[in-house]
Amino acid sequence: MLSTMQDFPLTIGMIFRHGRAVHPDGEIITFEGESSRNATFAEVADRAELLASALQRLGVGDGDRVATLCWNHQEHVEAYFAIPAMGAVLHTLNLRLFPEQLTYIVNHAEDRIIILDASLLALIAPLADQLLTVEHYIVIGDADGDALAPLIAGAATAGRGADVLHYEDLLSAEEPGFDWPEVDERSAAAMCYTSGTTGHPKGVVYSHRSTVLHSMAACFKQTNAIAEEERILLIVPMFHANAWGLPYAAWMVGADLAMPARFLQAEPLSRFIRDARPTYSAGVPTIWSDILRYSRTNDVDLSSIRTIICGGSAVPRALIEAFDKEFGITLFQAWGMTETSPLAAIARPPHDFENSFSGPGDGGSLEETQDGMWWRAHTGRVVPGVEMRVVADDGSVLPWDGESVGEIQVRGAWITGSYYLDDASDKFDDGWLRTGDVAHVNRLGFVQITDRSKDVIKSGGEWISSVELEHAIMEHPDVVEAAVIAVPDARWDERPLACVVLEEGASTDARALCDFLTGAVAKWQLPERWTFIEVVPKTSVGKFDKKVLRAQYADGALEVITL
């Protein structure tokens, strides 16, 4: 028996039309360093219509890839809607990738057009002669002939006659009234490549349907809880998994967007927060750690912010507690991947968390679970629309008992089932995405990731969680960052090496840090090896890049202290 419901397509065009009609007065605020510029949803929608017309005039058709190399700002939002709603595919380029990776991604996706910020010309110009399919570069912002010359020369060297156009000139040449097509909800809407920590980056292609469902899920009270009254400071880059889906979710419900553009350092970002008065924000832990340190020696006004969603890498409990105590801001940890669109889990405590403990299956003691902070310090609670399981090395599915550790696997309507033009069959298990994250899950669906499968430390036949050690070390007031890697050991096969960044002027040494850990972790897990570094290397999306530290250790580039 079939239902009587209409087979109404779930498309980004539907989100676009709804926000334009129902929330025309919503605002997008773009920070420009000293001041900001504002545009309403209605104005942005009109400009998205002009952009679609301009792209169509340039020959963009169904399924053609149009890339963006942009910071978070109004024009990027215009592209977010115009490109997929016209039937083309939005391809967000990660501006923090190595040149070789960026070249590979553009060629692999066969991008026909790149829309880029003038401030990023120096990043793309040296690659222009290697970008085999690009026909047009559309530059946002002011750029004189000297700035454009290397890009024009590179495009000419490639022999394709690619031209350089100006964003505002293109839009001003068009008339209002683009005829938006009907788009299949299962067709490609956007694509984003993984950060490529091993091998080439892999392409994930989001559908219109998956994007709409993900946007709806992002508004649930038990997930991001986005509503019309919010003003969202969008720190997470729009090239990173569609900015965690927040631009579409915000447009859907009429929440304002405050866009910091390239001004992500603590000082200008704090000024923007003071002036724009956001109520809600999302970004990686390193940004919030920088703001916290900045606030210790400078006056900041974060009083407008009520909620922060923090993800991209494990969030130290010390950071969650500091924002709670010093600013009255509730910081929730979230977990996901490019492959999961990315929303998969968020650590909102149970409704009645003081009385939620029922036994060991919760993974904590009665005293611990009566503390809301205990729940918020988890990686996250699996969200509606995502199914999750924990799988042992032998392939058996493990119970949600808060103790059994295995690889997290997920499936759902916004989880990728393959990679673009890349078999990667080892990444999937009978319809489940293998995340590579090692974790346990308690009976209420709270996930605690203990490591990446490639980062876990196997010492004397026992596992040591590098993530748990890092969090424990970062509890020390003199520690800015800490990353723990496995290093070879003649007796135990592997032992942890703690790589620590100290606060400027701090005199804490390895022995003091090891003593500080005593009682916080099992004695046999205490690192004997320590090294002090200036900064922990990061991947293009802000995660600790432990492969760099492992290579530095192997090359003898780290000065290691052995206790």
N, C-alpha and C positions, 0 to 999 in steps of 0.2 A: 504494500500500500504506500503511495506517495503522499506527500503533504500538499496542502493547498497554498503554500507560501510562494510569493514571487521569487524568481531566480534573479535577484537584483545584484549586479556586479559590484564587488567591493574593490574600489579603485582609489588611487590618490586623487583623481579628479573629483571623486565624491567628497573627500576630506576638504579639498580646495573650495568646492562650491559651498559647502556647509559653512566653513569659516568666513568666507566672503559675504555670505548672505546673513548669517546669524550673529557674527561677531565683527562687524565692519570697523568698530572703534577700538578693537584690540591694537596694541602698540608693539612695534619692533624698534628698539633703541640701540643704536650703534655707537660705541665709544670711539672717539678719534684722538685720544690722548689727553687733550685739554678740555674738550667739550664733546657733546653727543649730538646726534641727529635722530629725529623721530619720524616714523611713518606709520600710518594706520594699516590694519589688515586690508582695508579697501584699496588704499594706495598701492600697497605691495601687490595685491591681486591684479590691479590694472597694469602694473609694470611687468608682472609675470606673463600677462597676455601679450604684451609687446615683445617680450623676449621670445616667446613661442613663435610669434610671427616672423621675427628676425631669423631664428634658427631654421624655420621652414624655408624662408627665402634663400638661405645658404645651402639648401638641399638636404637638410636633416629629415629622415623619414622613420617609419616604424622600425624599432629595434636598433637604430644607429646609436652608437655610444658617444655621449657628450661628457667630457671630463671637466671637473672643477679642481683648481689648485688655489684654494682660498682659505682665508681665516673665517671666523664666525662673524657675519655681518648681514645686513639687509639684502644685499645682492645675492648672497649665497642662498638665502631663503627663497628668493625669486626663482633661482635655478632649481631648487629642491622641488618646486611645484611645476614650473613650466616644462622641464625636460620630460619627466615621466608622464605628466598629464597629456602631453602631445603624442605619446606613444613611443618616444625615444627612451634611452636608458641613461640614467644619471650615474656617472662613475666618479666617485670622490677619490682624489689622489692625496695620499698621505705625504705632506710636505716635509716630514722628518725622515723619510726613507733615504738610504744611500742612493747616489745617482744611478748606479747599476740596477738597483731594484726598481726605481722609478721608470727607467727606460724599459725594463722588461715588462712592467705592468701596463704601460701605455701601448706597447706593441702587442702584448698578449691580448688585451681587450679590444684592440683595433679601434682606438679612439679616433674619431674624425675631427673633433673640435676640442680645444682646451680653453676653458674660461679661467683666467688667472688674475690675481692681484698684481698691480704694478710693483708692489714691494717684493714680489717673489720672482720678478723677471730674471734676476741673477741666478736663481735656482734652476730654471728651466732652459734658459738660453744656451748654456753649454751642451745641452742634450739634444737641441733641435735638429741637428744634422743626423741624429740616430733614430728619430721618431718617424717610423716608416709610413704611418697611415694618417697623420695629422694634416688637415687641409687648412684650418683656420685657427689662429690664436686670437681670443677676444680678451682685451686687457681692461680690467676695472681700475679706475683711478687715474691720476695724472702720471704721465710718463713722457719725457721729452725724447727727441731723436737720438740722443746719446745713449739713453737707457734702452731704447728699442733696437738700436743698431745690431747688437750681438744676436738677438732673437731673429731678426730679419735675415741676417747673414747666415745663421745656422739653418734656417728654413730653406734658403736659396741653395745652400750646399747640398741639402738632401735631394734637390732636383725635382721637387713636387710642386713648386710654385706656391707653397703655403703662404698665406698673407696674414698680416697683423691688423686687427680691427679694434676699435674702441667701443666699449660696452654702451656708453651713453649715446654715442653717435648712432649705433645700430638701433637702439630703442626709439630715438627721436625721429628716425626715418619711417617708423611704422604707424599704422592707423589702429585705433581701438577696434575690438570686435573679432578676436580670433575664434575660428570655428573648431572648438575642441572635439576630437574624435571619440567614438565609443571604443574603449580599450578592453581587451580580454583580461579579466582579473588574475588569470594565471600567467600572464605574460610578464617578462622582466620589467621591473620598475627602476631598480638601482643595483649597483654592484660595488663591492668593497673587497679589497684584498687583505688577507691576513698579513701580519707583520713580517712573516718569513724568517723566523729565528733559525730555522733549519731548511736548507734548500730554497727553491724559488717560492715567493709568495703565492698563495692560492686564492682564486677568485670565488667569492660567494655572491650569488645573484638572488636578490630579494624580489619577490613577486608583488604585484599590487595587493593581492589578497592577503599575503602574509604581513605586509606593512600595515594594512588597515586593522587586522586583528591584533597585531602587536601594539598599535597606537591605542586601541580600546583597552587592552590589558594594562597599558602604562597608566591609565587613569583610575584604575581600581583603587579603592581606599587601602587595600592591603598590599599594594605595590607602590607606585610613585605618588598616588593620591593627588593627582593634578586636577585643578578646578579653575574656573574662570577668575576667581579672586587672586590667583597667584601671579606674581611677576618673577619669571624664571631667569636667573643669571646662568647663561649657557656657557660654562667653562669647558666642558668636554668638547673636543674638536668635532666639527661637522664632517670631517673625513674619517672619523672613528665610529664605525658601525652606525652611520646615520645619526651621530650625536645621541646615541642610546635611544633613538626614536622620539626624542623630546620635541623637536620642531613640529612634527606632524601631530603629536598628542596635544601640544599647546595650541596649535591652530584649530584643532578639533573642538576644544572646549573654550577657546577665547582667552587663554592665559597670555599675558604679555611676555615678550622675550627681550632680555637685556643682553646684548652681544658685545663682548669685550674686544673683538677683533684681535690684533696681535699684541695687545697690552696685557700680558698674563703674568707680569712680574708683580711681586707683593705690593709695591708702592703704588703704581697706577691702578692696579686692580682694587686696592682698598679705597682709593678715591672714587672710582666708578661705583663701588658698592655704596659708599656714603651718599653719592649724588643720585643714583638711579633708584635706590631703595628697593632692591629685590627682596622677595619673601622666601625664596626657594632657590636652591642651586644644585648643580651636579658637576662633579669633576674628580680627577684622580687624587690620591692622597698627597702626592708631592706638592701640589698647589696649596692645599690647606695647611700642610706642615710649614710651608714658606710664610703664609699669612700669619700663622700662629707665632712663629719666631719673630716676624716683623712687628707684631703687636706688643711684644715684650719690651721693645725699646721705642715704640712710636705710638701716637694716638691713632686709633682706628675706630670706626663706627660701623659695627656689624649688626646693630640693633634691629634692623628691619628683617633680617633673615631668621626664619623659624626652623627650616628644615634643609638639610644637605643630604643628597644621595652621593655616596662615595664608592668608587669601584675602579676597575682597571688593574688593580693589584691589591694584595691583602692590606687591610686597614688596621694599623696598630690600635689596640684597645686604649693606649695612652692618648692617642689623638682624639678618639671618640669622647673620652672622659674630659679632656681639656676643653673641648668646645662646649660640652655640657656645663662644666663648672665655671668657666671663665666668660662665656658669652650667652649661656642659656639657649644654645642651638642644639637641636636634636640631629645627630649625624647617624644615618643608617648606612650600613654596609650592603652592597649589592654585588651580585656575581652574574657574569655572562661572558659571551665570546662574540667575535664577529659572526661566527657560524650560528649563533642563537639570536641574532637580530638587535640587541644582545640579551634582552631581559629574560632571565631564567630563575633567579632567586633574589630575595631581598630580606634583610634581617629585621623585620618588624616583629616585636614580641607578641606572643599570643594574647588574646583579649584579656584573659584572667591569669596573667603570667605568675602572679604571686601564689596561685593555687594549682599551677599546671603540672607540678612534679608528681609522678606516680611510681617512680622506681628507676632502676639503673638504665632502662631503655631511653631515658631522657639524655643520658650522657653527662649529667652533672648531679651535684648533691642537692638536697632540699634547700639548704642555705643559699647555694649559688643561684638556683633557678628562681628564687624569690626576688632576685635583683634584675631589674629590666636591662641593666647594662650587660649582664651575662648573655642575654638573648641577642642584643644588638652587636655584640662582639663576634657573633657567628658569621660565617661567610654569607648565609642567607637562608630563607625559607622558600622552598620551591613554589613557584607562582602558578595560578590557574592557567591552563593551556599548555603547560609543560609537564611531561611525564619523565620521571627520573628513576634510575636504578643504580645500585652499586655492584660492581662485578669483580670477582677475585681473579687472580692470575690464571686459574684453571678454567675460567669461563663461567663458573657458578655464580648465581645471583645471591647476594648477601642480604641479610635482614637489616631493617632500619632499627637498630638497637642502640645507636649512639656509640658503638664500640667497633663493629666490624669494618675494617678498612679495605677499600678497593677502588677501582677506577670508576668515576662518575660517567654514566652514559645517559643521554637525553634524547627525546623525540617530541615532536609537536608541530603545530601548524606554522610556526615561524622559525623552525629549526631546519638548517640546510640538510638535504639528502645526498648531496654530491658537491663537487667543486667544478668550476667552469673549465672545460677542456682539460681536465686532469682526473685521471682514474682514482688515485689515492684510495683504493679499496680497503687498505688497512685502517683507514680512519672511520670505518663504519662496520657495524656488527648487526646484521639482520634487521636493518631499518633504524638502528640506534646510532647516534653520533657518539664516537669515542672522544671524550674531551681531553684526555691526558692528565686530568686532575685526579689526584689521590685524596680520598675523603671518607668520612663516615657520616651517616644521616641518623637523626634520632626519630622517635616514633611520631613526632609532630611535623616531620619534614624539614627540620633545620639541618642544613649542610654545614659541616666544618671541614674545609679543605686543609689537609696537612702538608701537601706538597704537589708539585708537578711530578709526573712519573719519571721525568728525566733528571729531576733535582733531588729526589729522595736519597737520604744517606743510609746505606746498609752497612751497619757496623756490627761485626761479630754475629751476624745472622739476625740482628734486630734492626728495626727501622727507627731512624731519628728524623723528626719533622724539621726541616730547615725553616719553615714558616713560623712554627711555634718558638723556635730558638730566636729568630729575628725579632718577634714581638716581645719576647722576654728581655732581650738586650735593649730594645728601644724604649723600655720602661724607665731606663736610667736617665736622669735629667740632663746628663752631659752628652747624650747620644743623639745625633741628628738622624742618622740612617744606619742600618745594619743589614748586610746580606750574608747568608751562610751558604757555603758550598761544600761538597764532598771532595776530599783529597785522599790519595792513596795512603794506606798505613800497613806496614809489614805484619803487624800482629792482628789487627781487626779488619783488614781489607780496606775499609774506608773510615775516616773520622771527619768531624766538622771543622772547617776553618771559618772563623768569624771575621768578616771584613767590615770595619767600623769607621764611620765618619763622626768625629767629635765636634761639639760646639767650639767656635773660635775661642781660643784662650783656655780651654778646659785642660786640666792636667791629669785626668783619670787615666789609669794604665790598665793593662790586660789583667793583672792580678785583682785589681779592684772590681773590674767588670765580672770576672769569674766568681768572685766572692758574692757579688750582687745577685748572681744567678742561683746561687746555692739555696735550695729550698723551693725555688720557682720551677726548676726542672729536675728530673732524676739525675742523681750524681753521675751515673755512667754516660749521660748525654752532655755533660759539661765540656765545652771545647778546650783542648789543650793548646790549640794553635790560634793565634790572633794576628791580625794585621790592621794597621790604621791607614786609611786612604782619604783622599781629598773629596771624592764624590763616588757614589755607587753608579756604575754605568747603567744607562736606561735604554730600553728599546724605543722604537718610534712612537709607541703609545703610552710611554711612561712607566712601563714595568721594569723591574730589576733585570738587567741583562747578565745573567750568571755565566753564560758561555764566555763572555769577555773576561770575567774574573778567573774562570777556570784556565783560559789560555794564558793570562798573565801569570798565574801560579806556575803553570807548566813551563813557561819561559824564564822563570826565576825573577820576574819583574816585581814581585811583591816581597816586601821585607816582613818575614814571618817571625813572630815571637812565640817560642814554645815554653809553656809553663811546666 
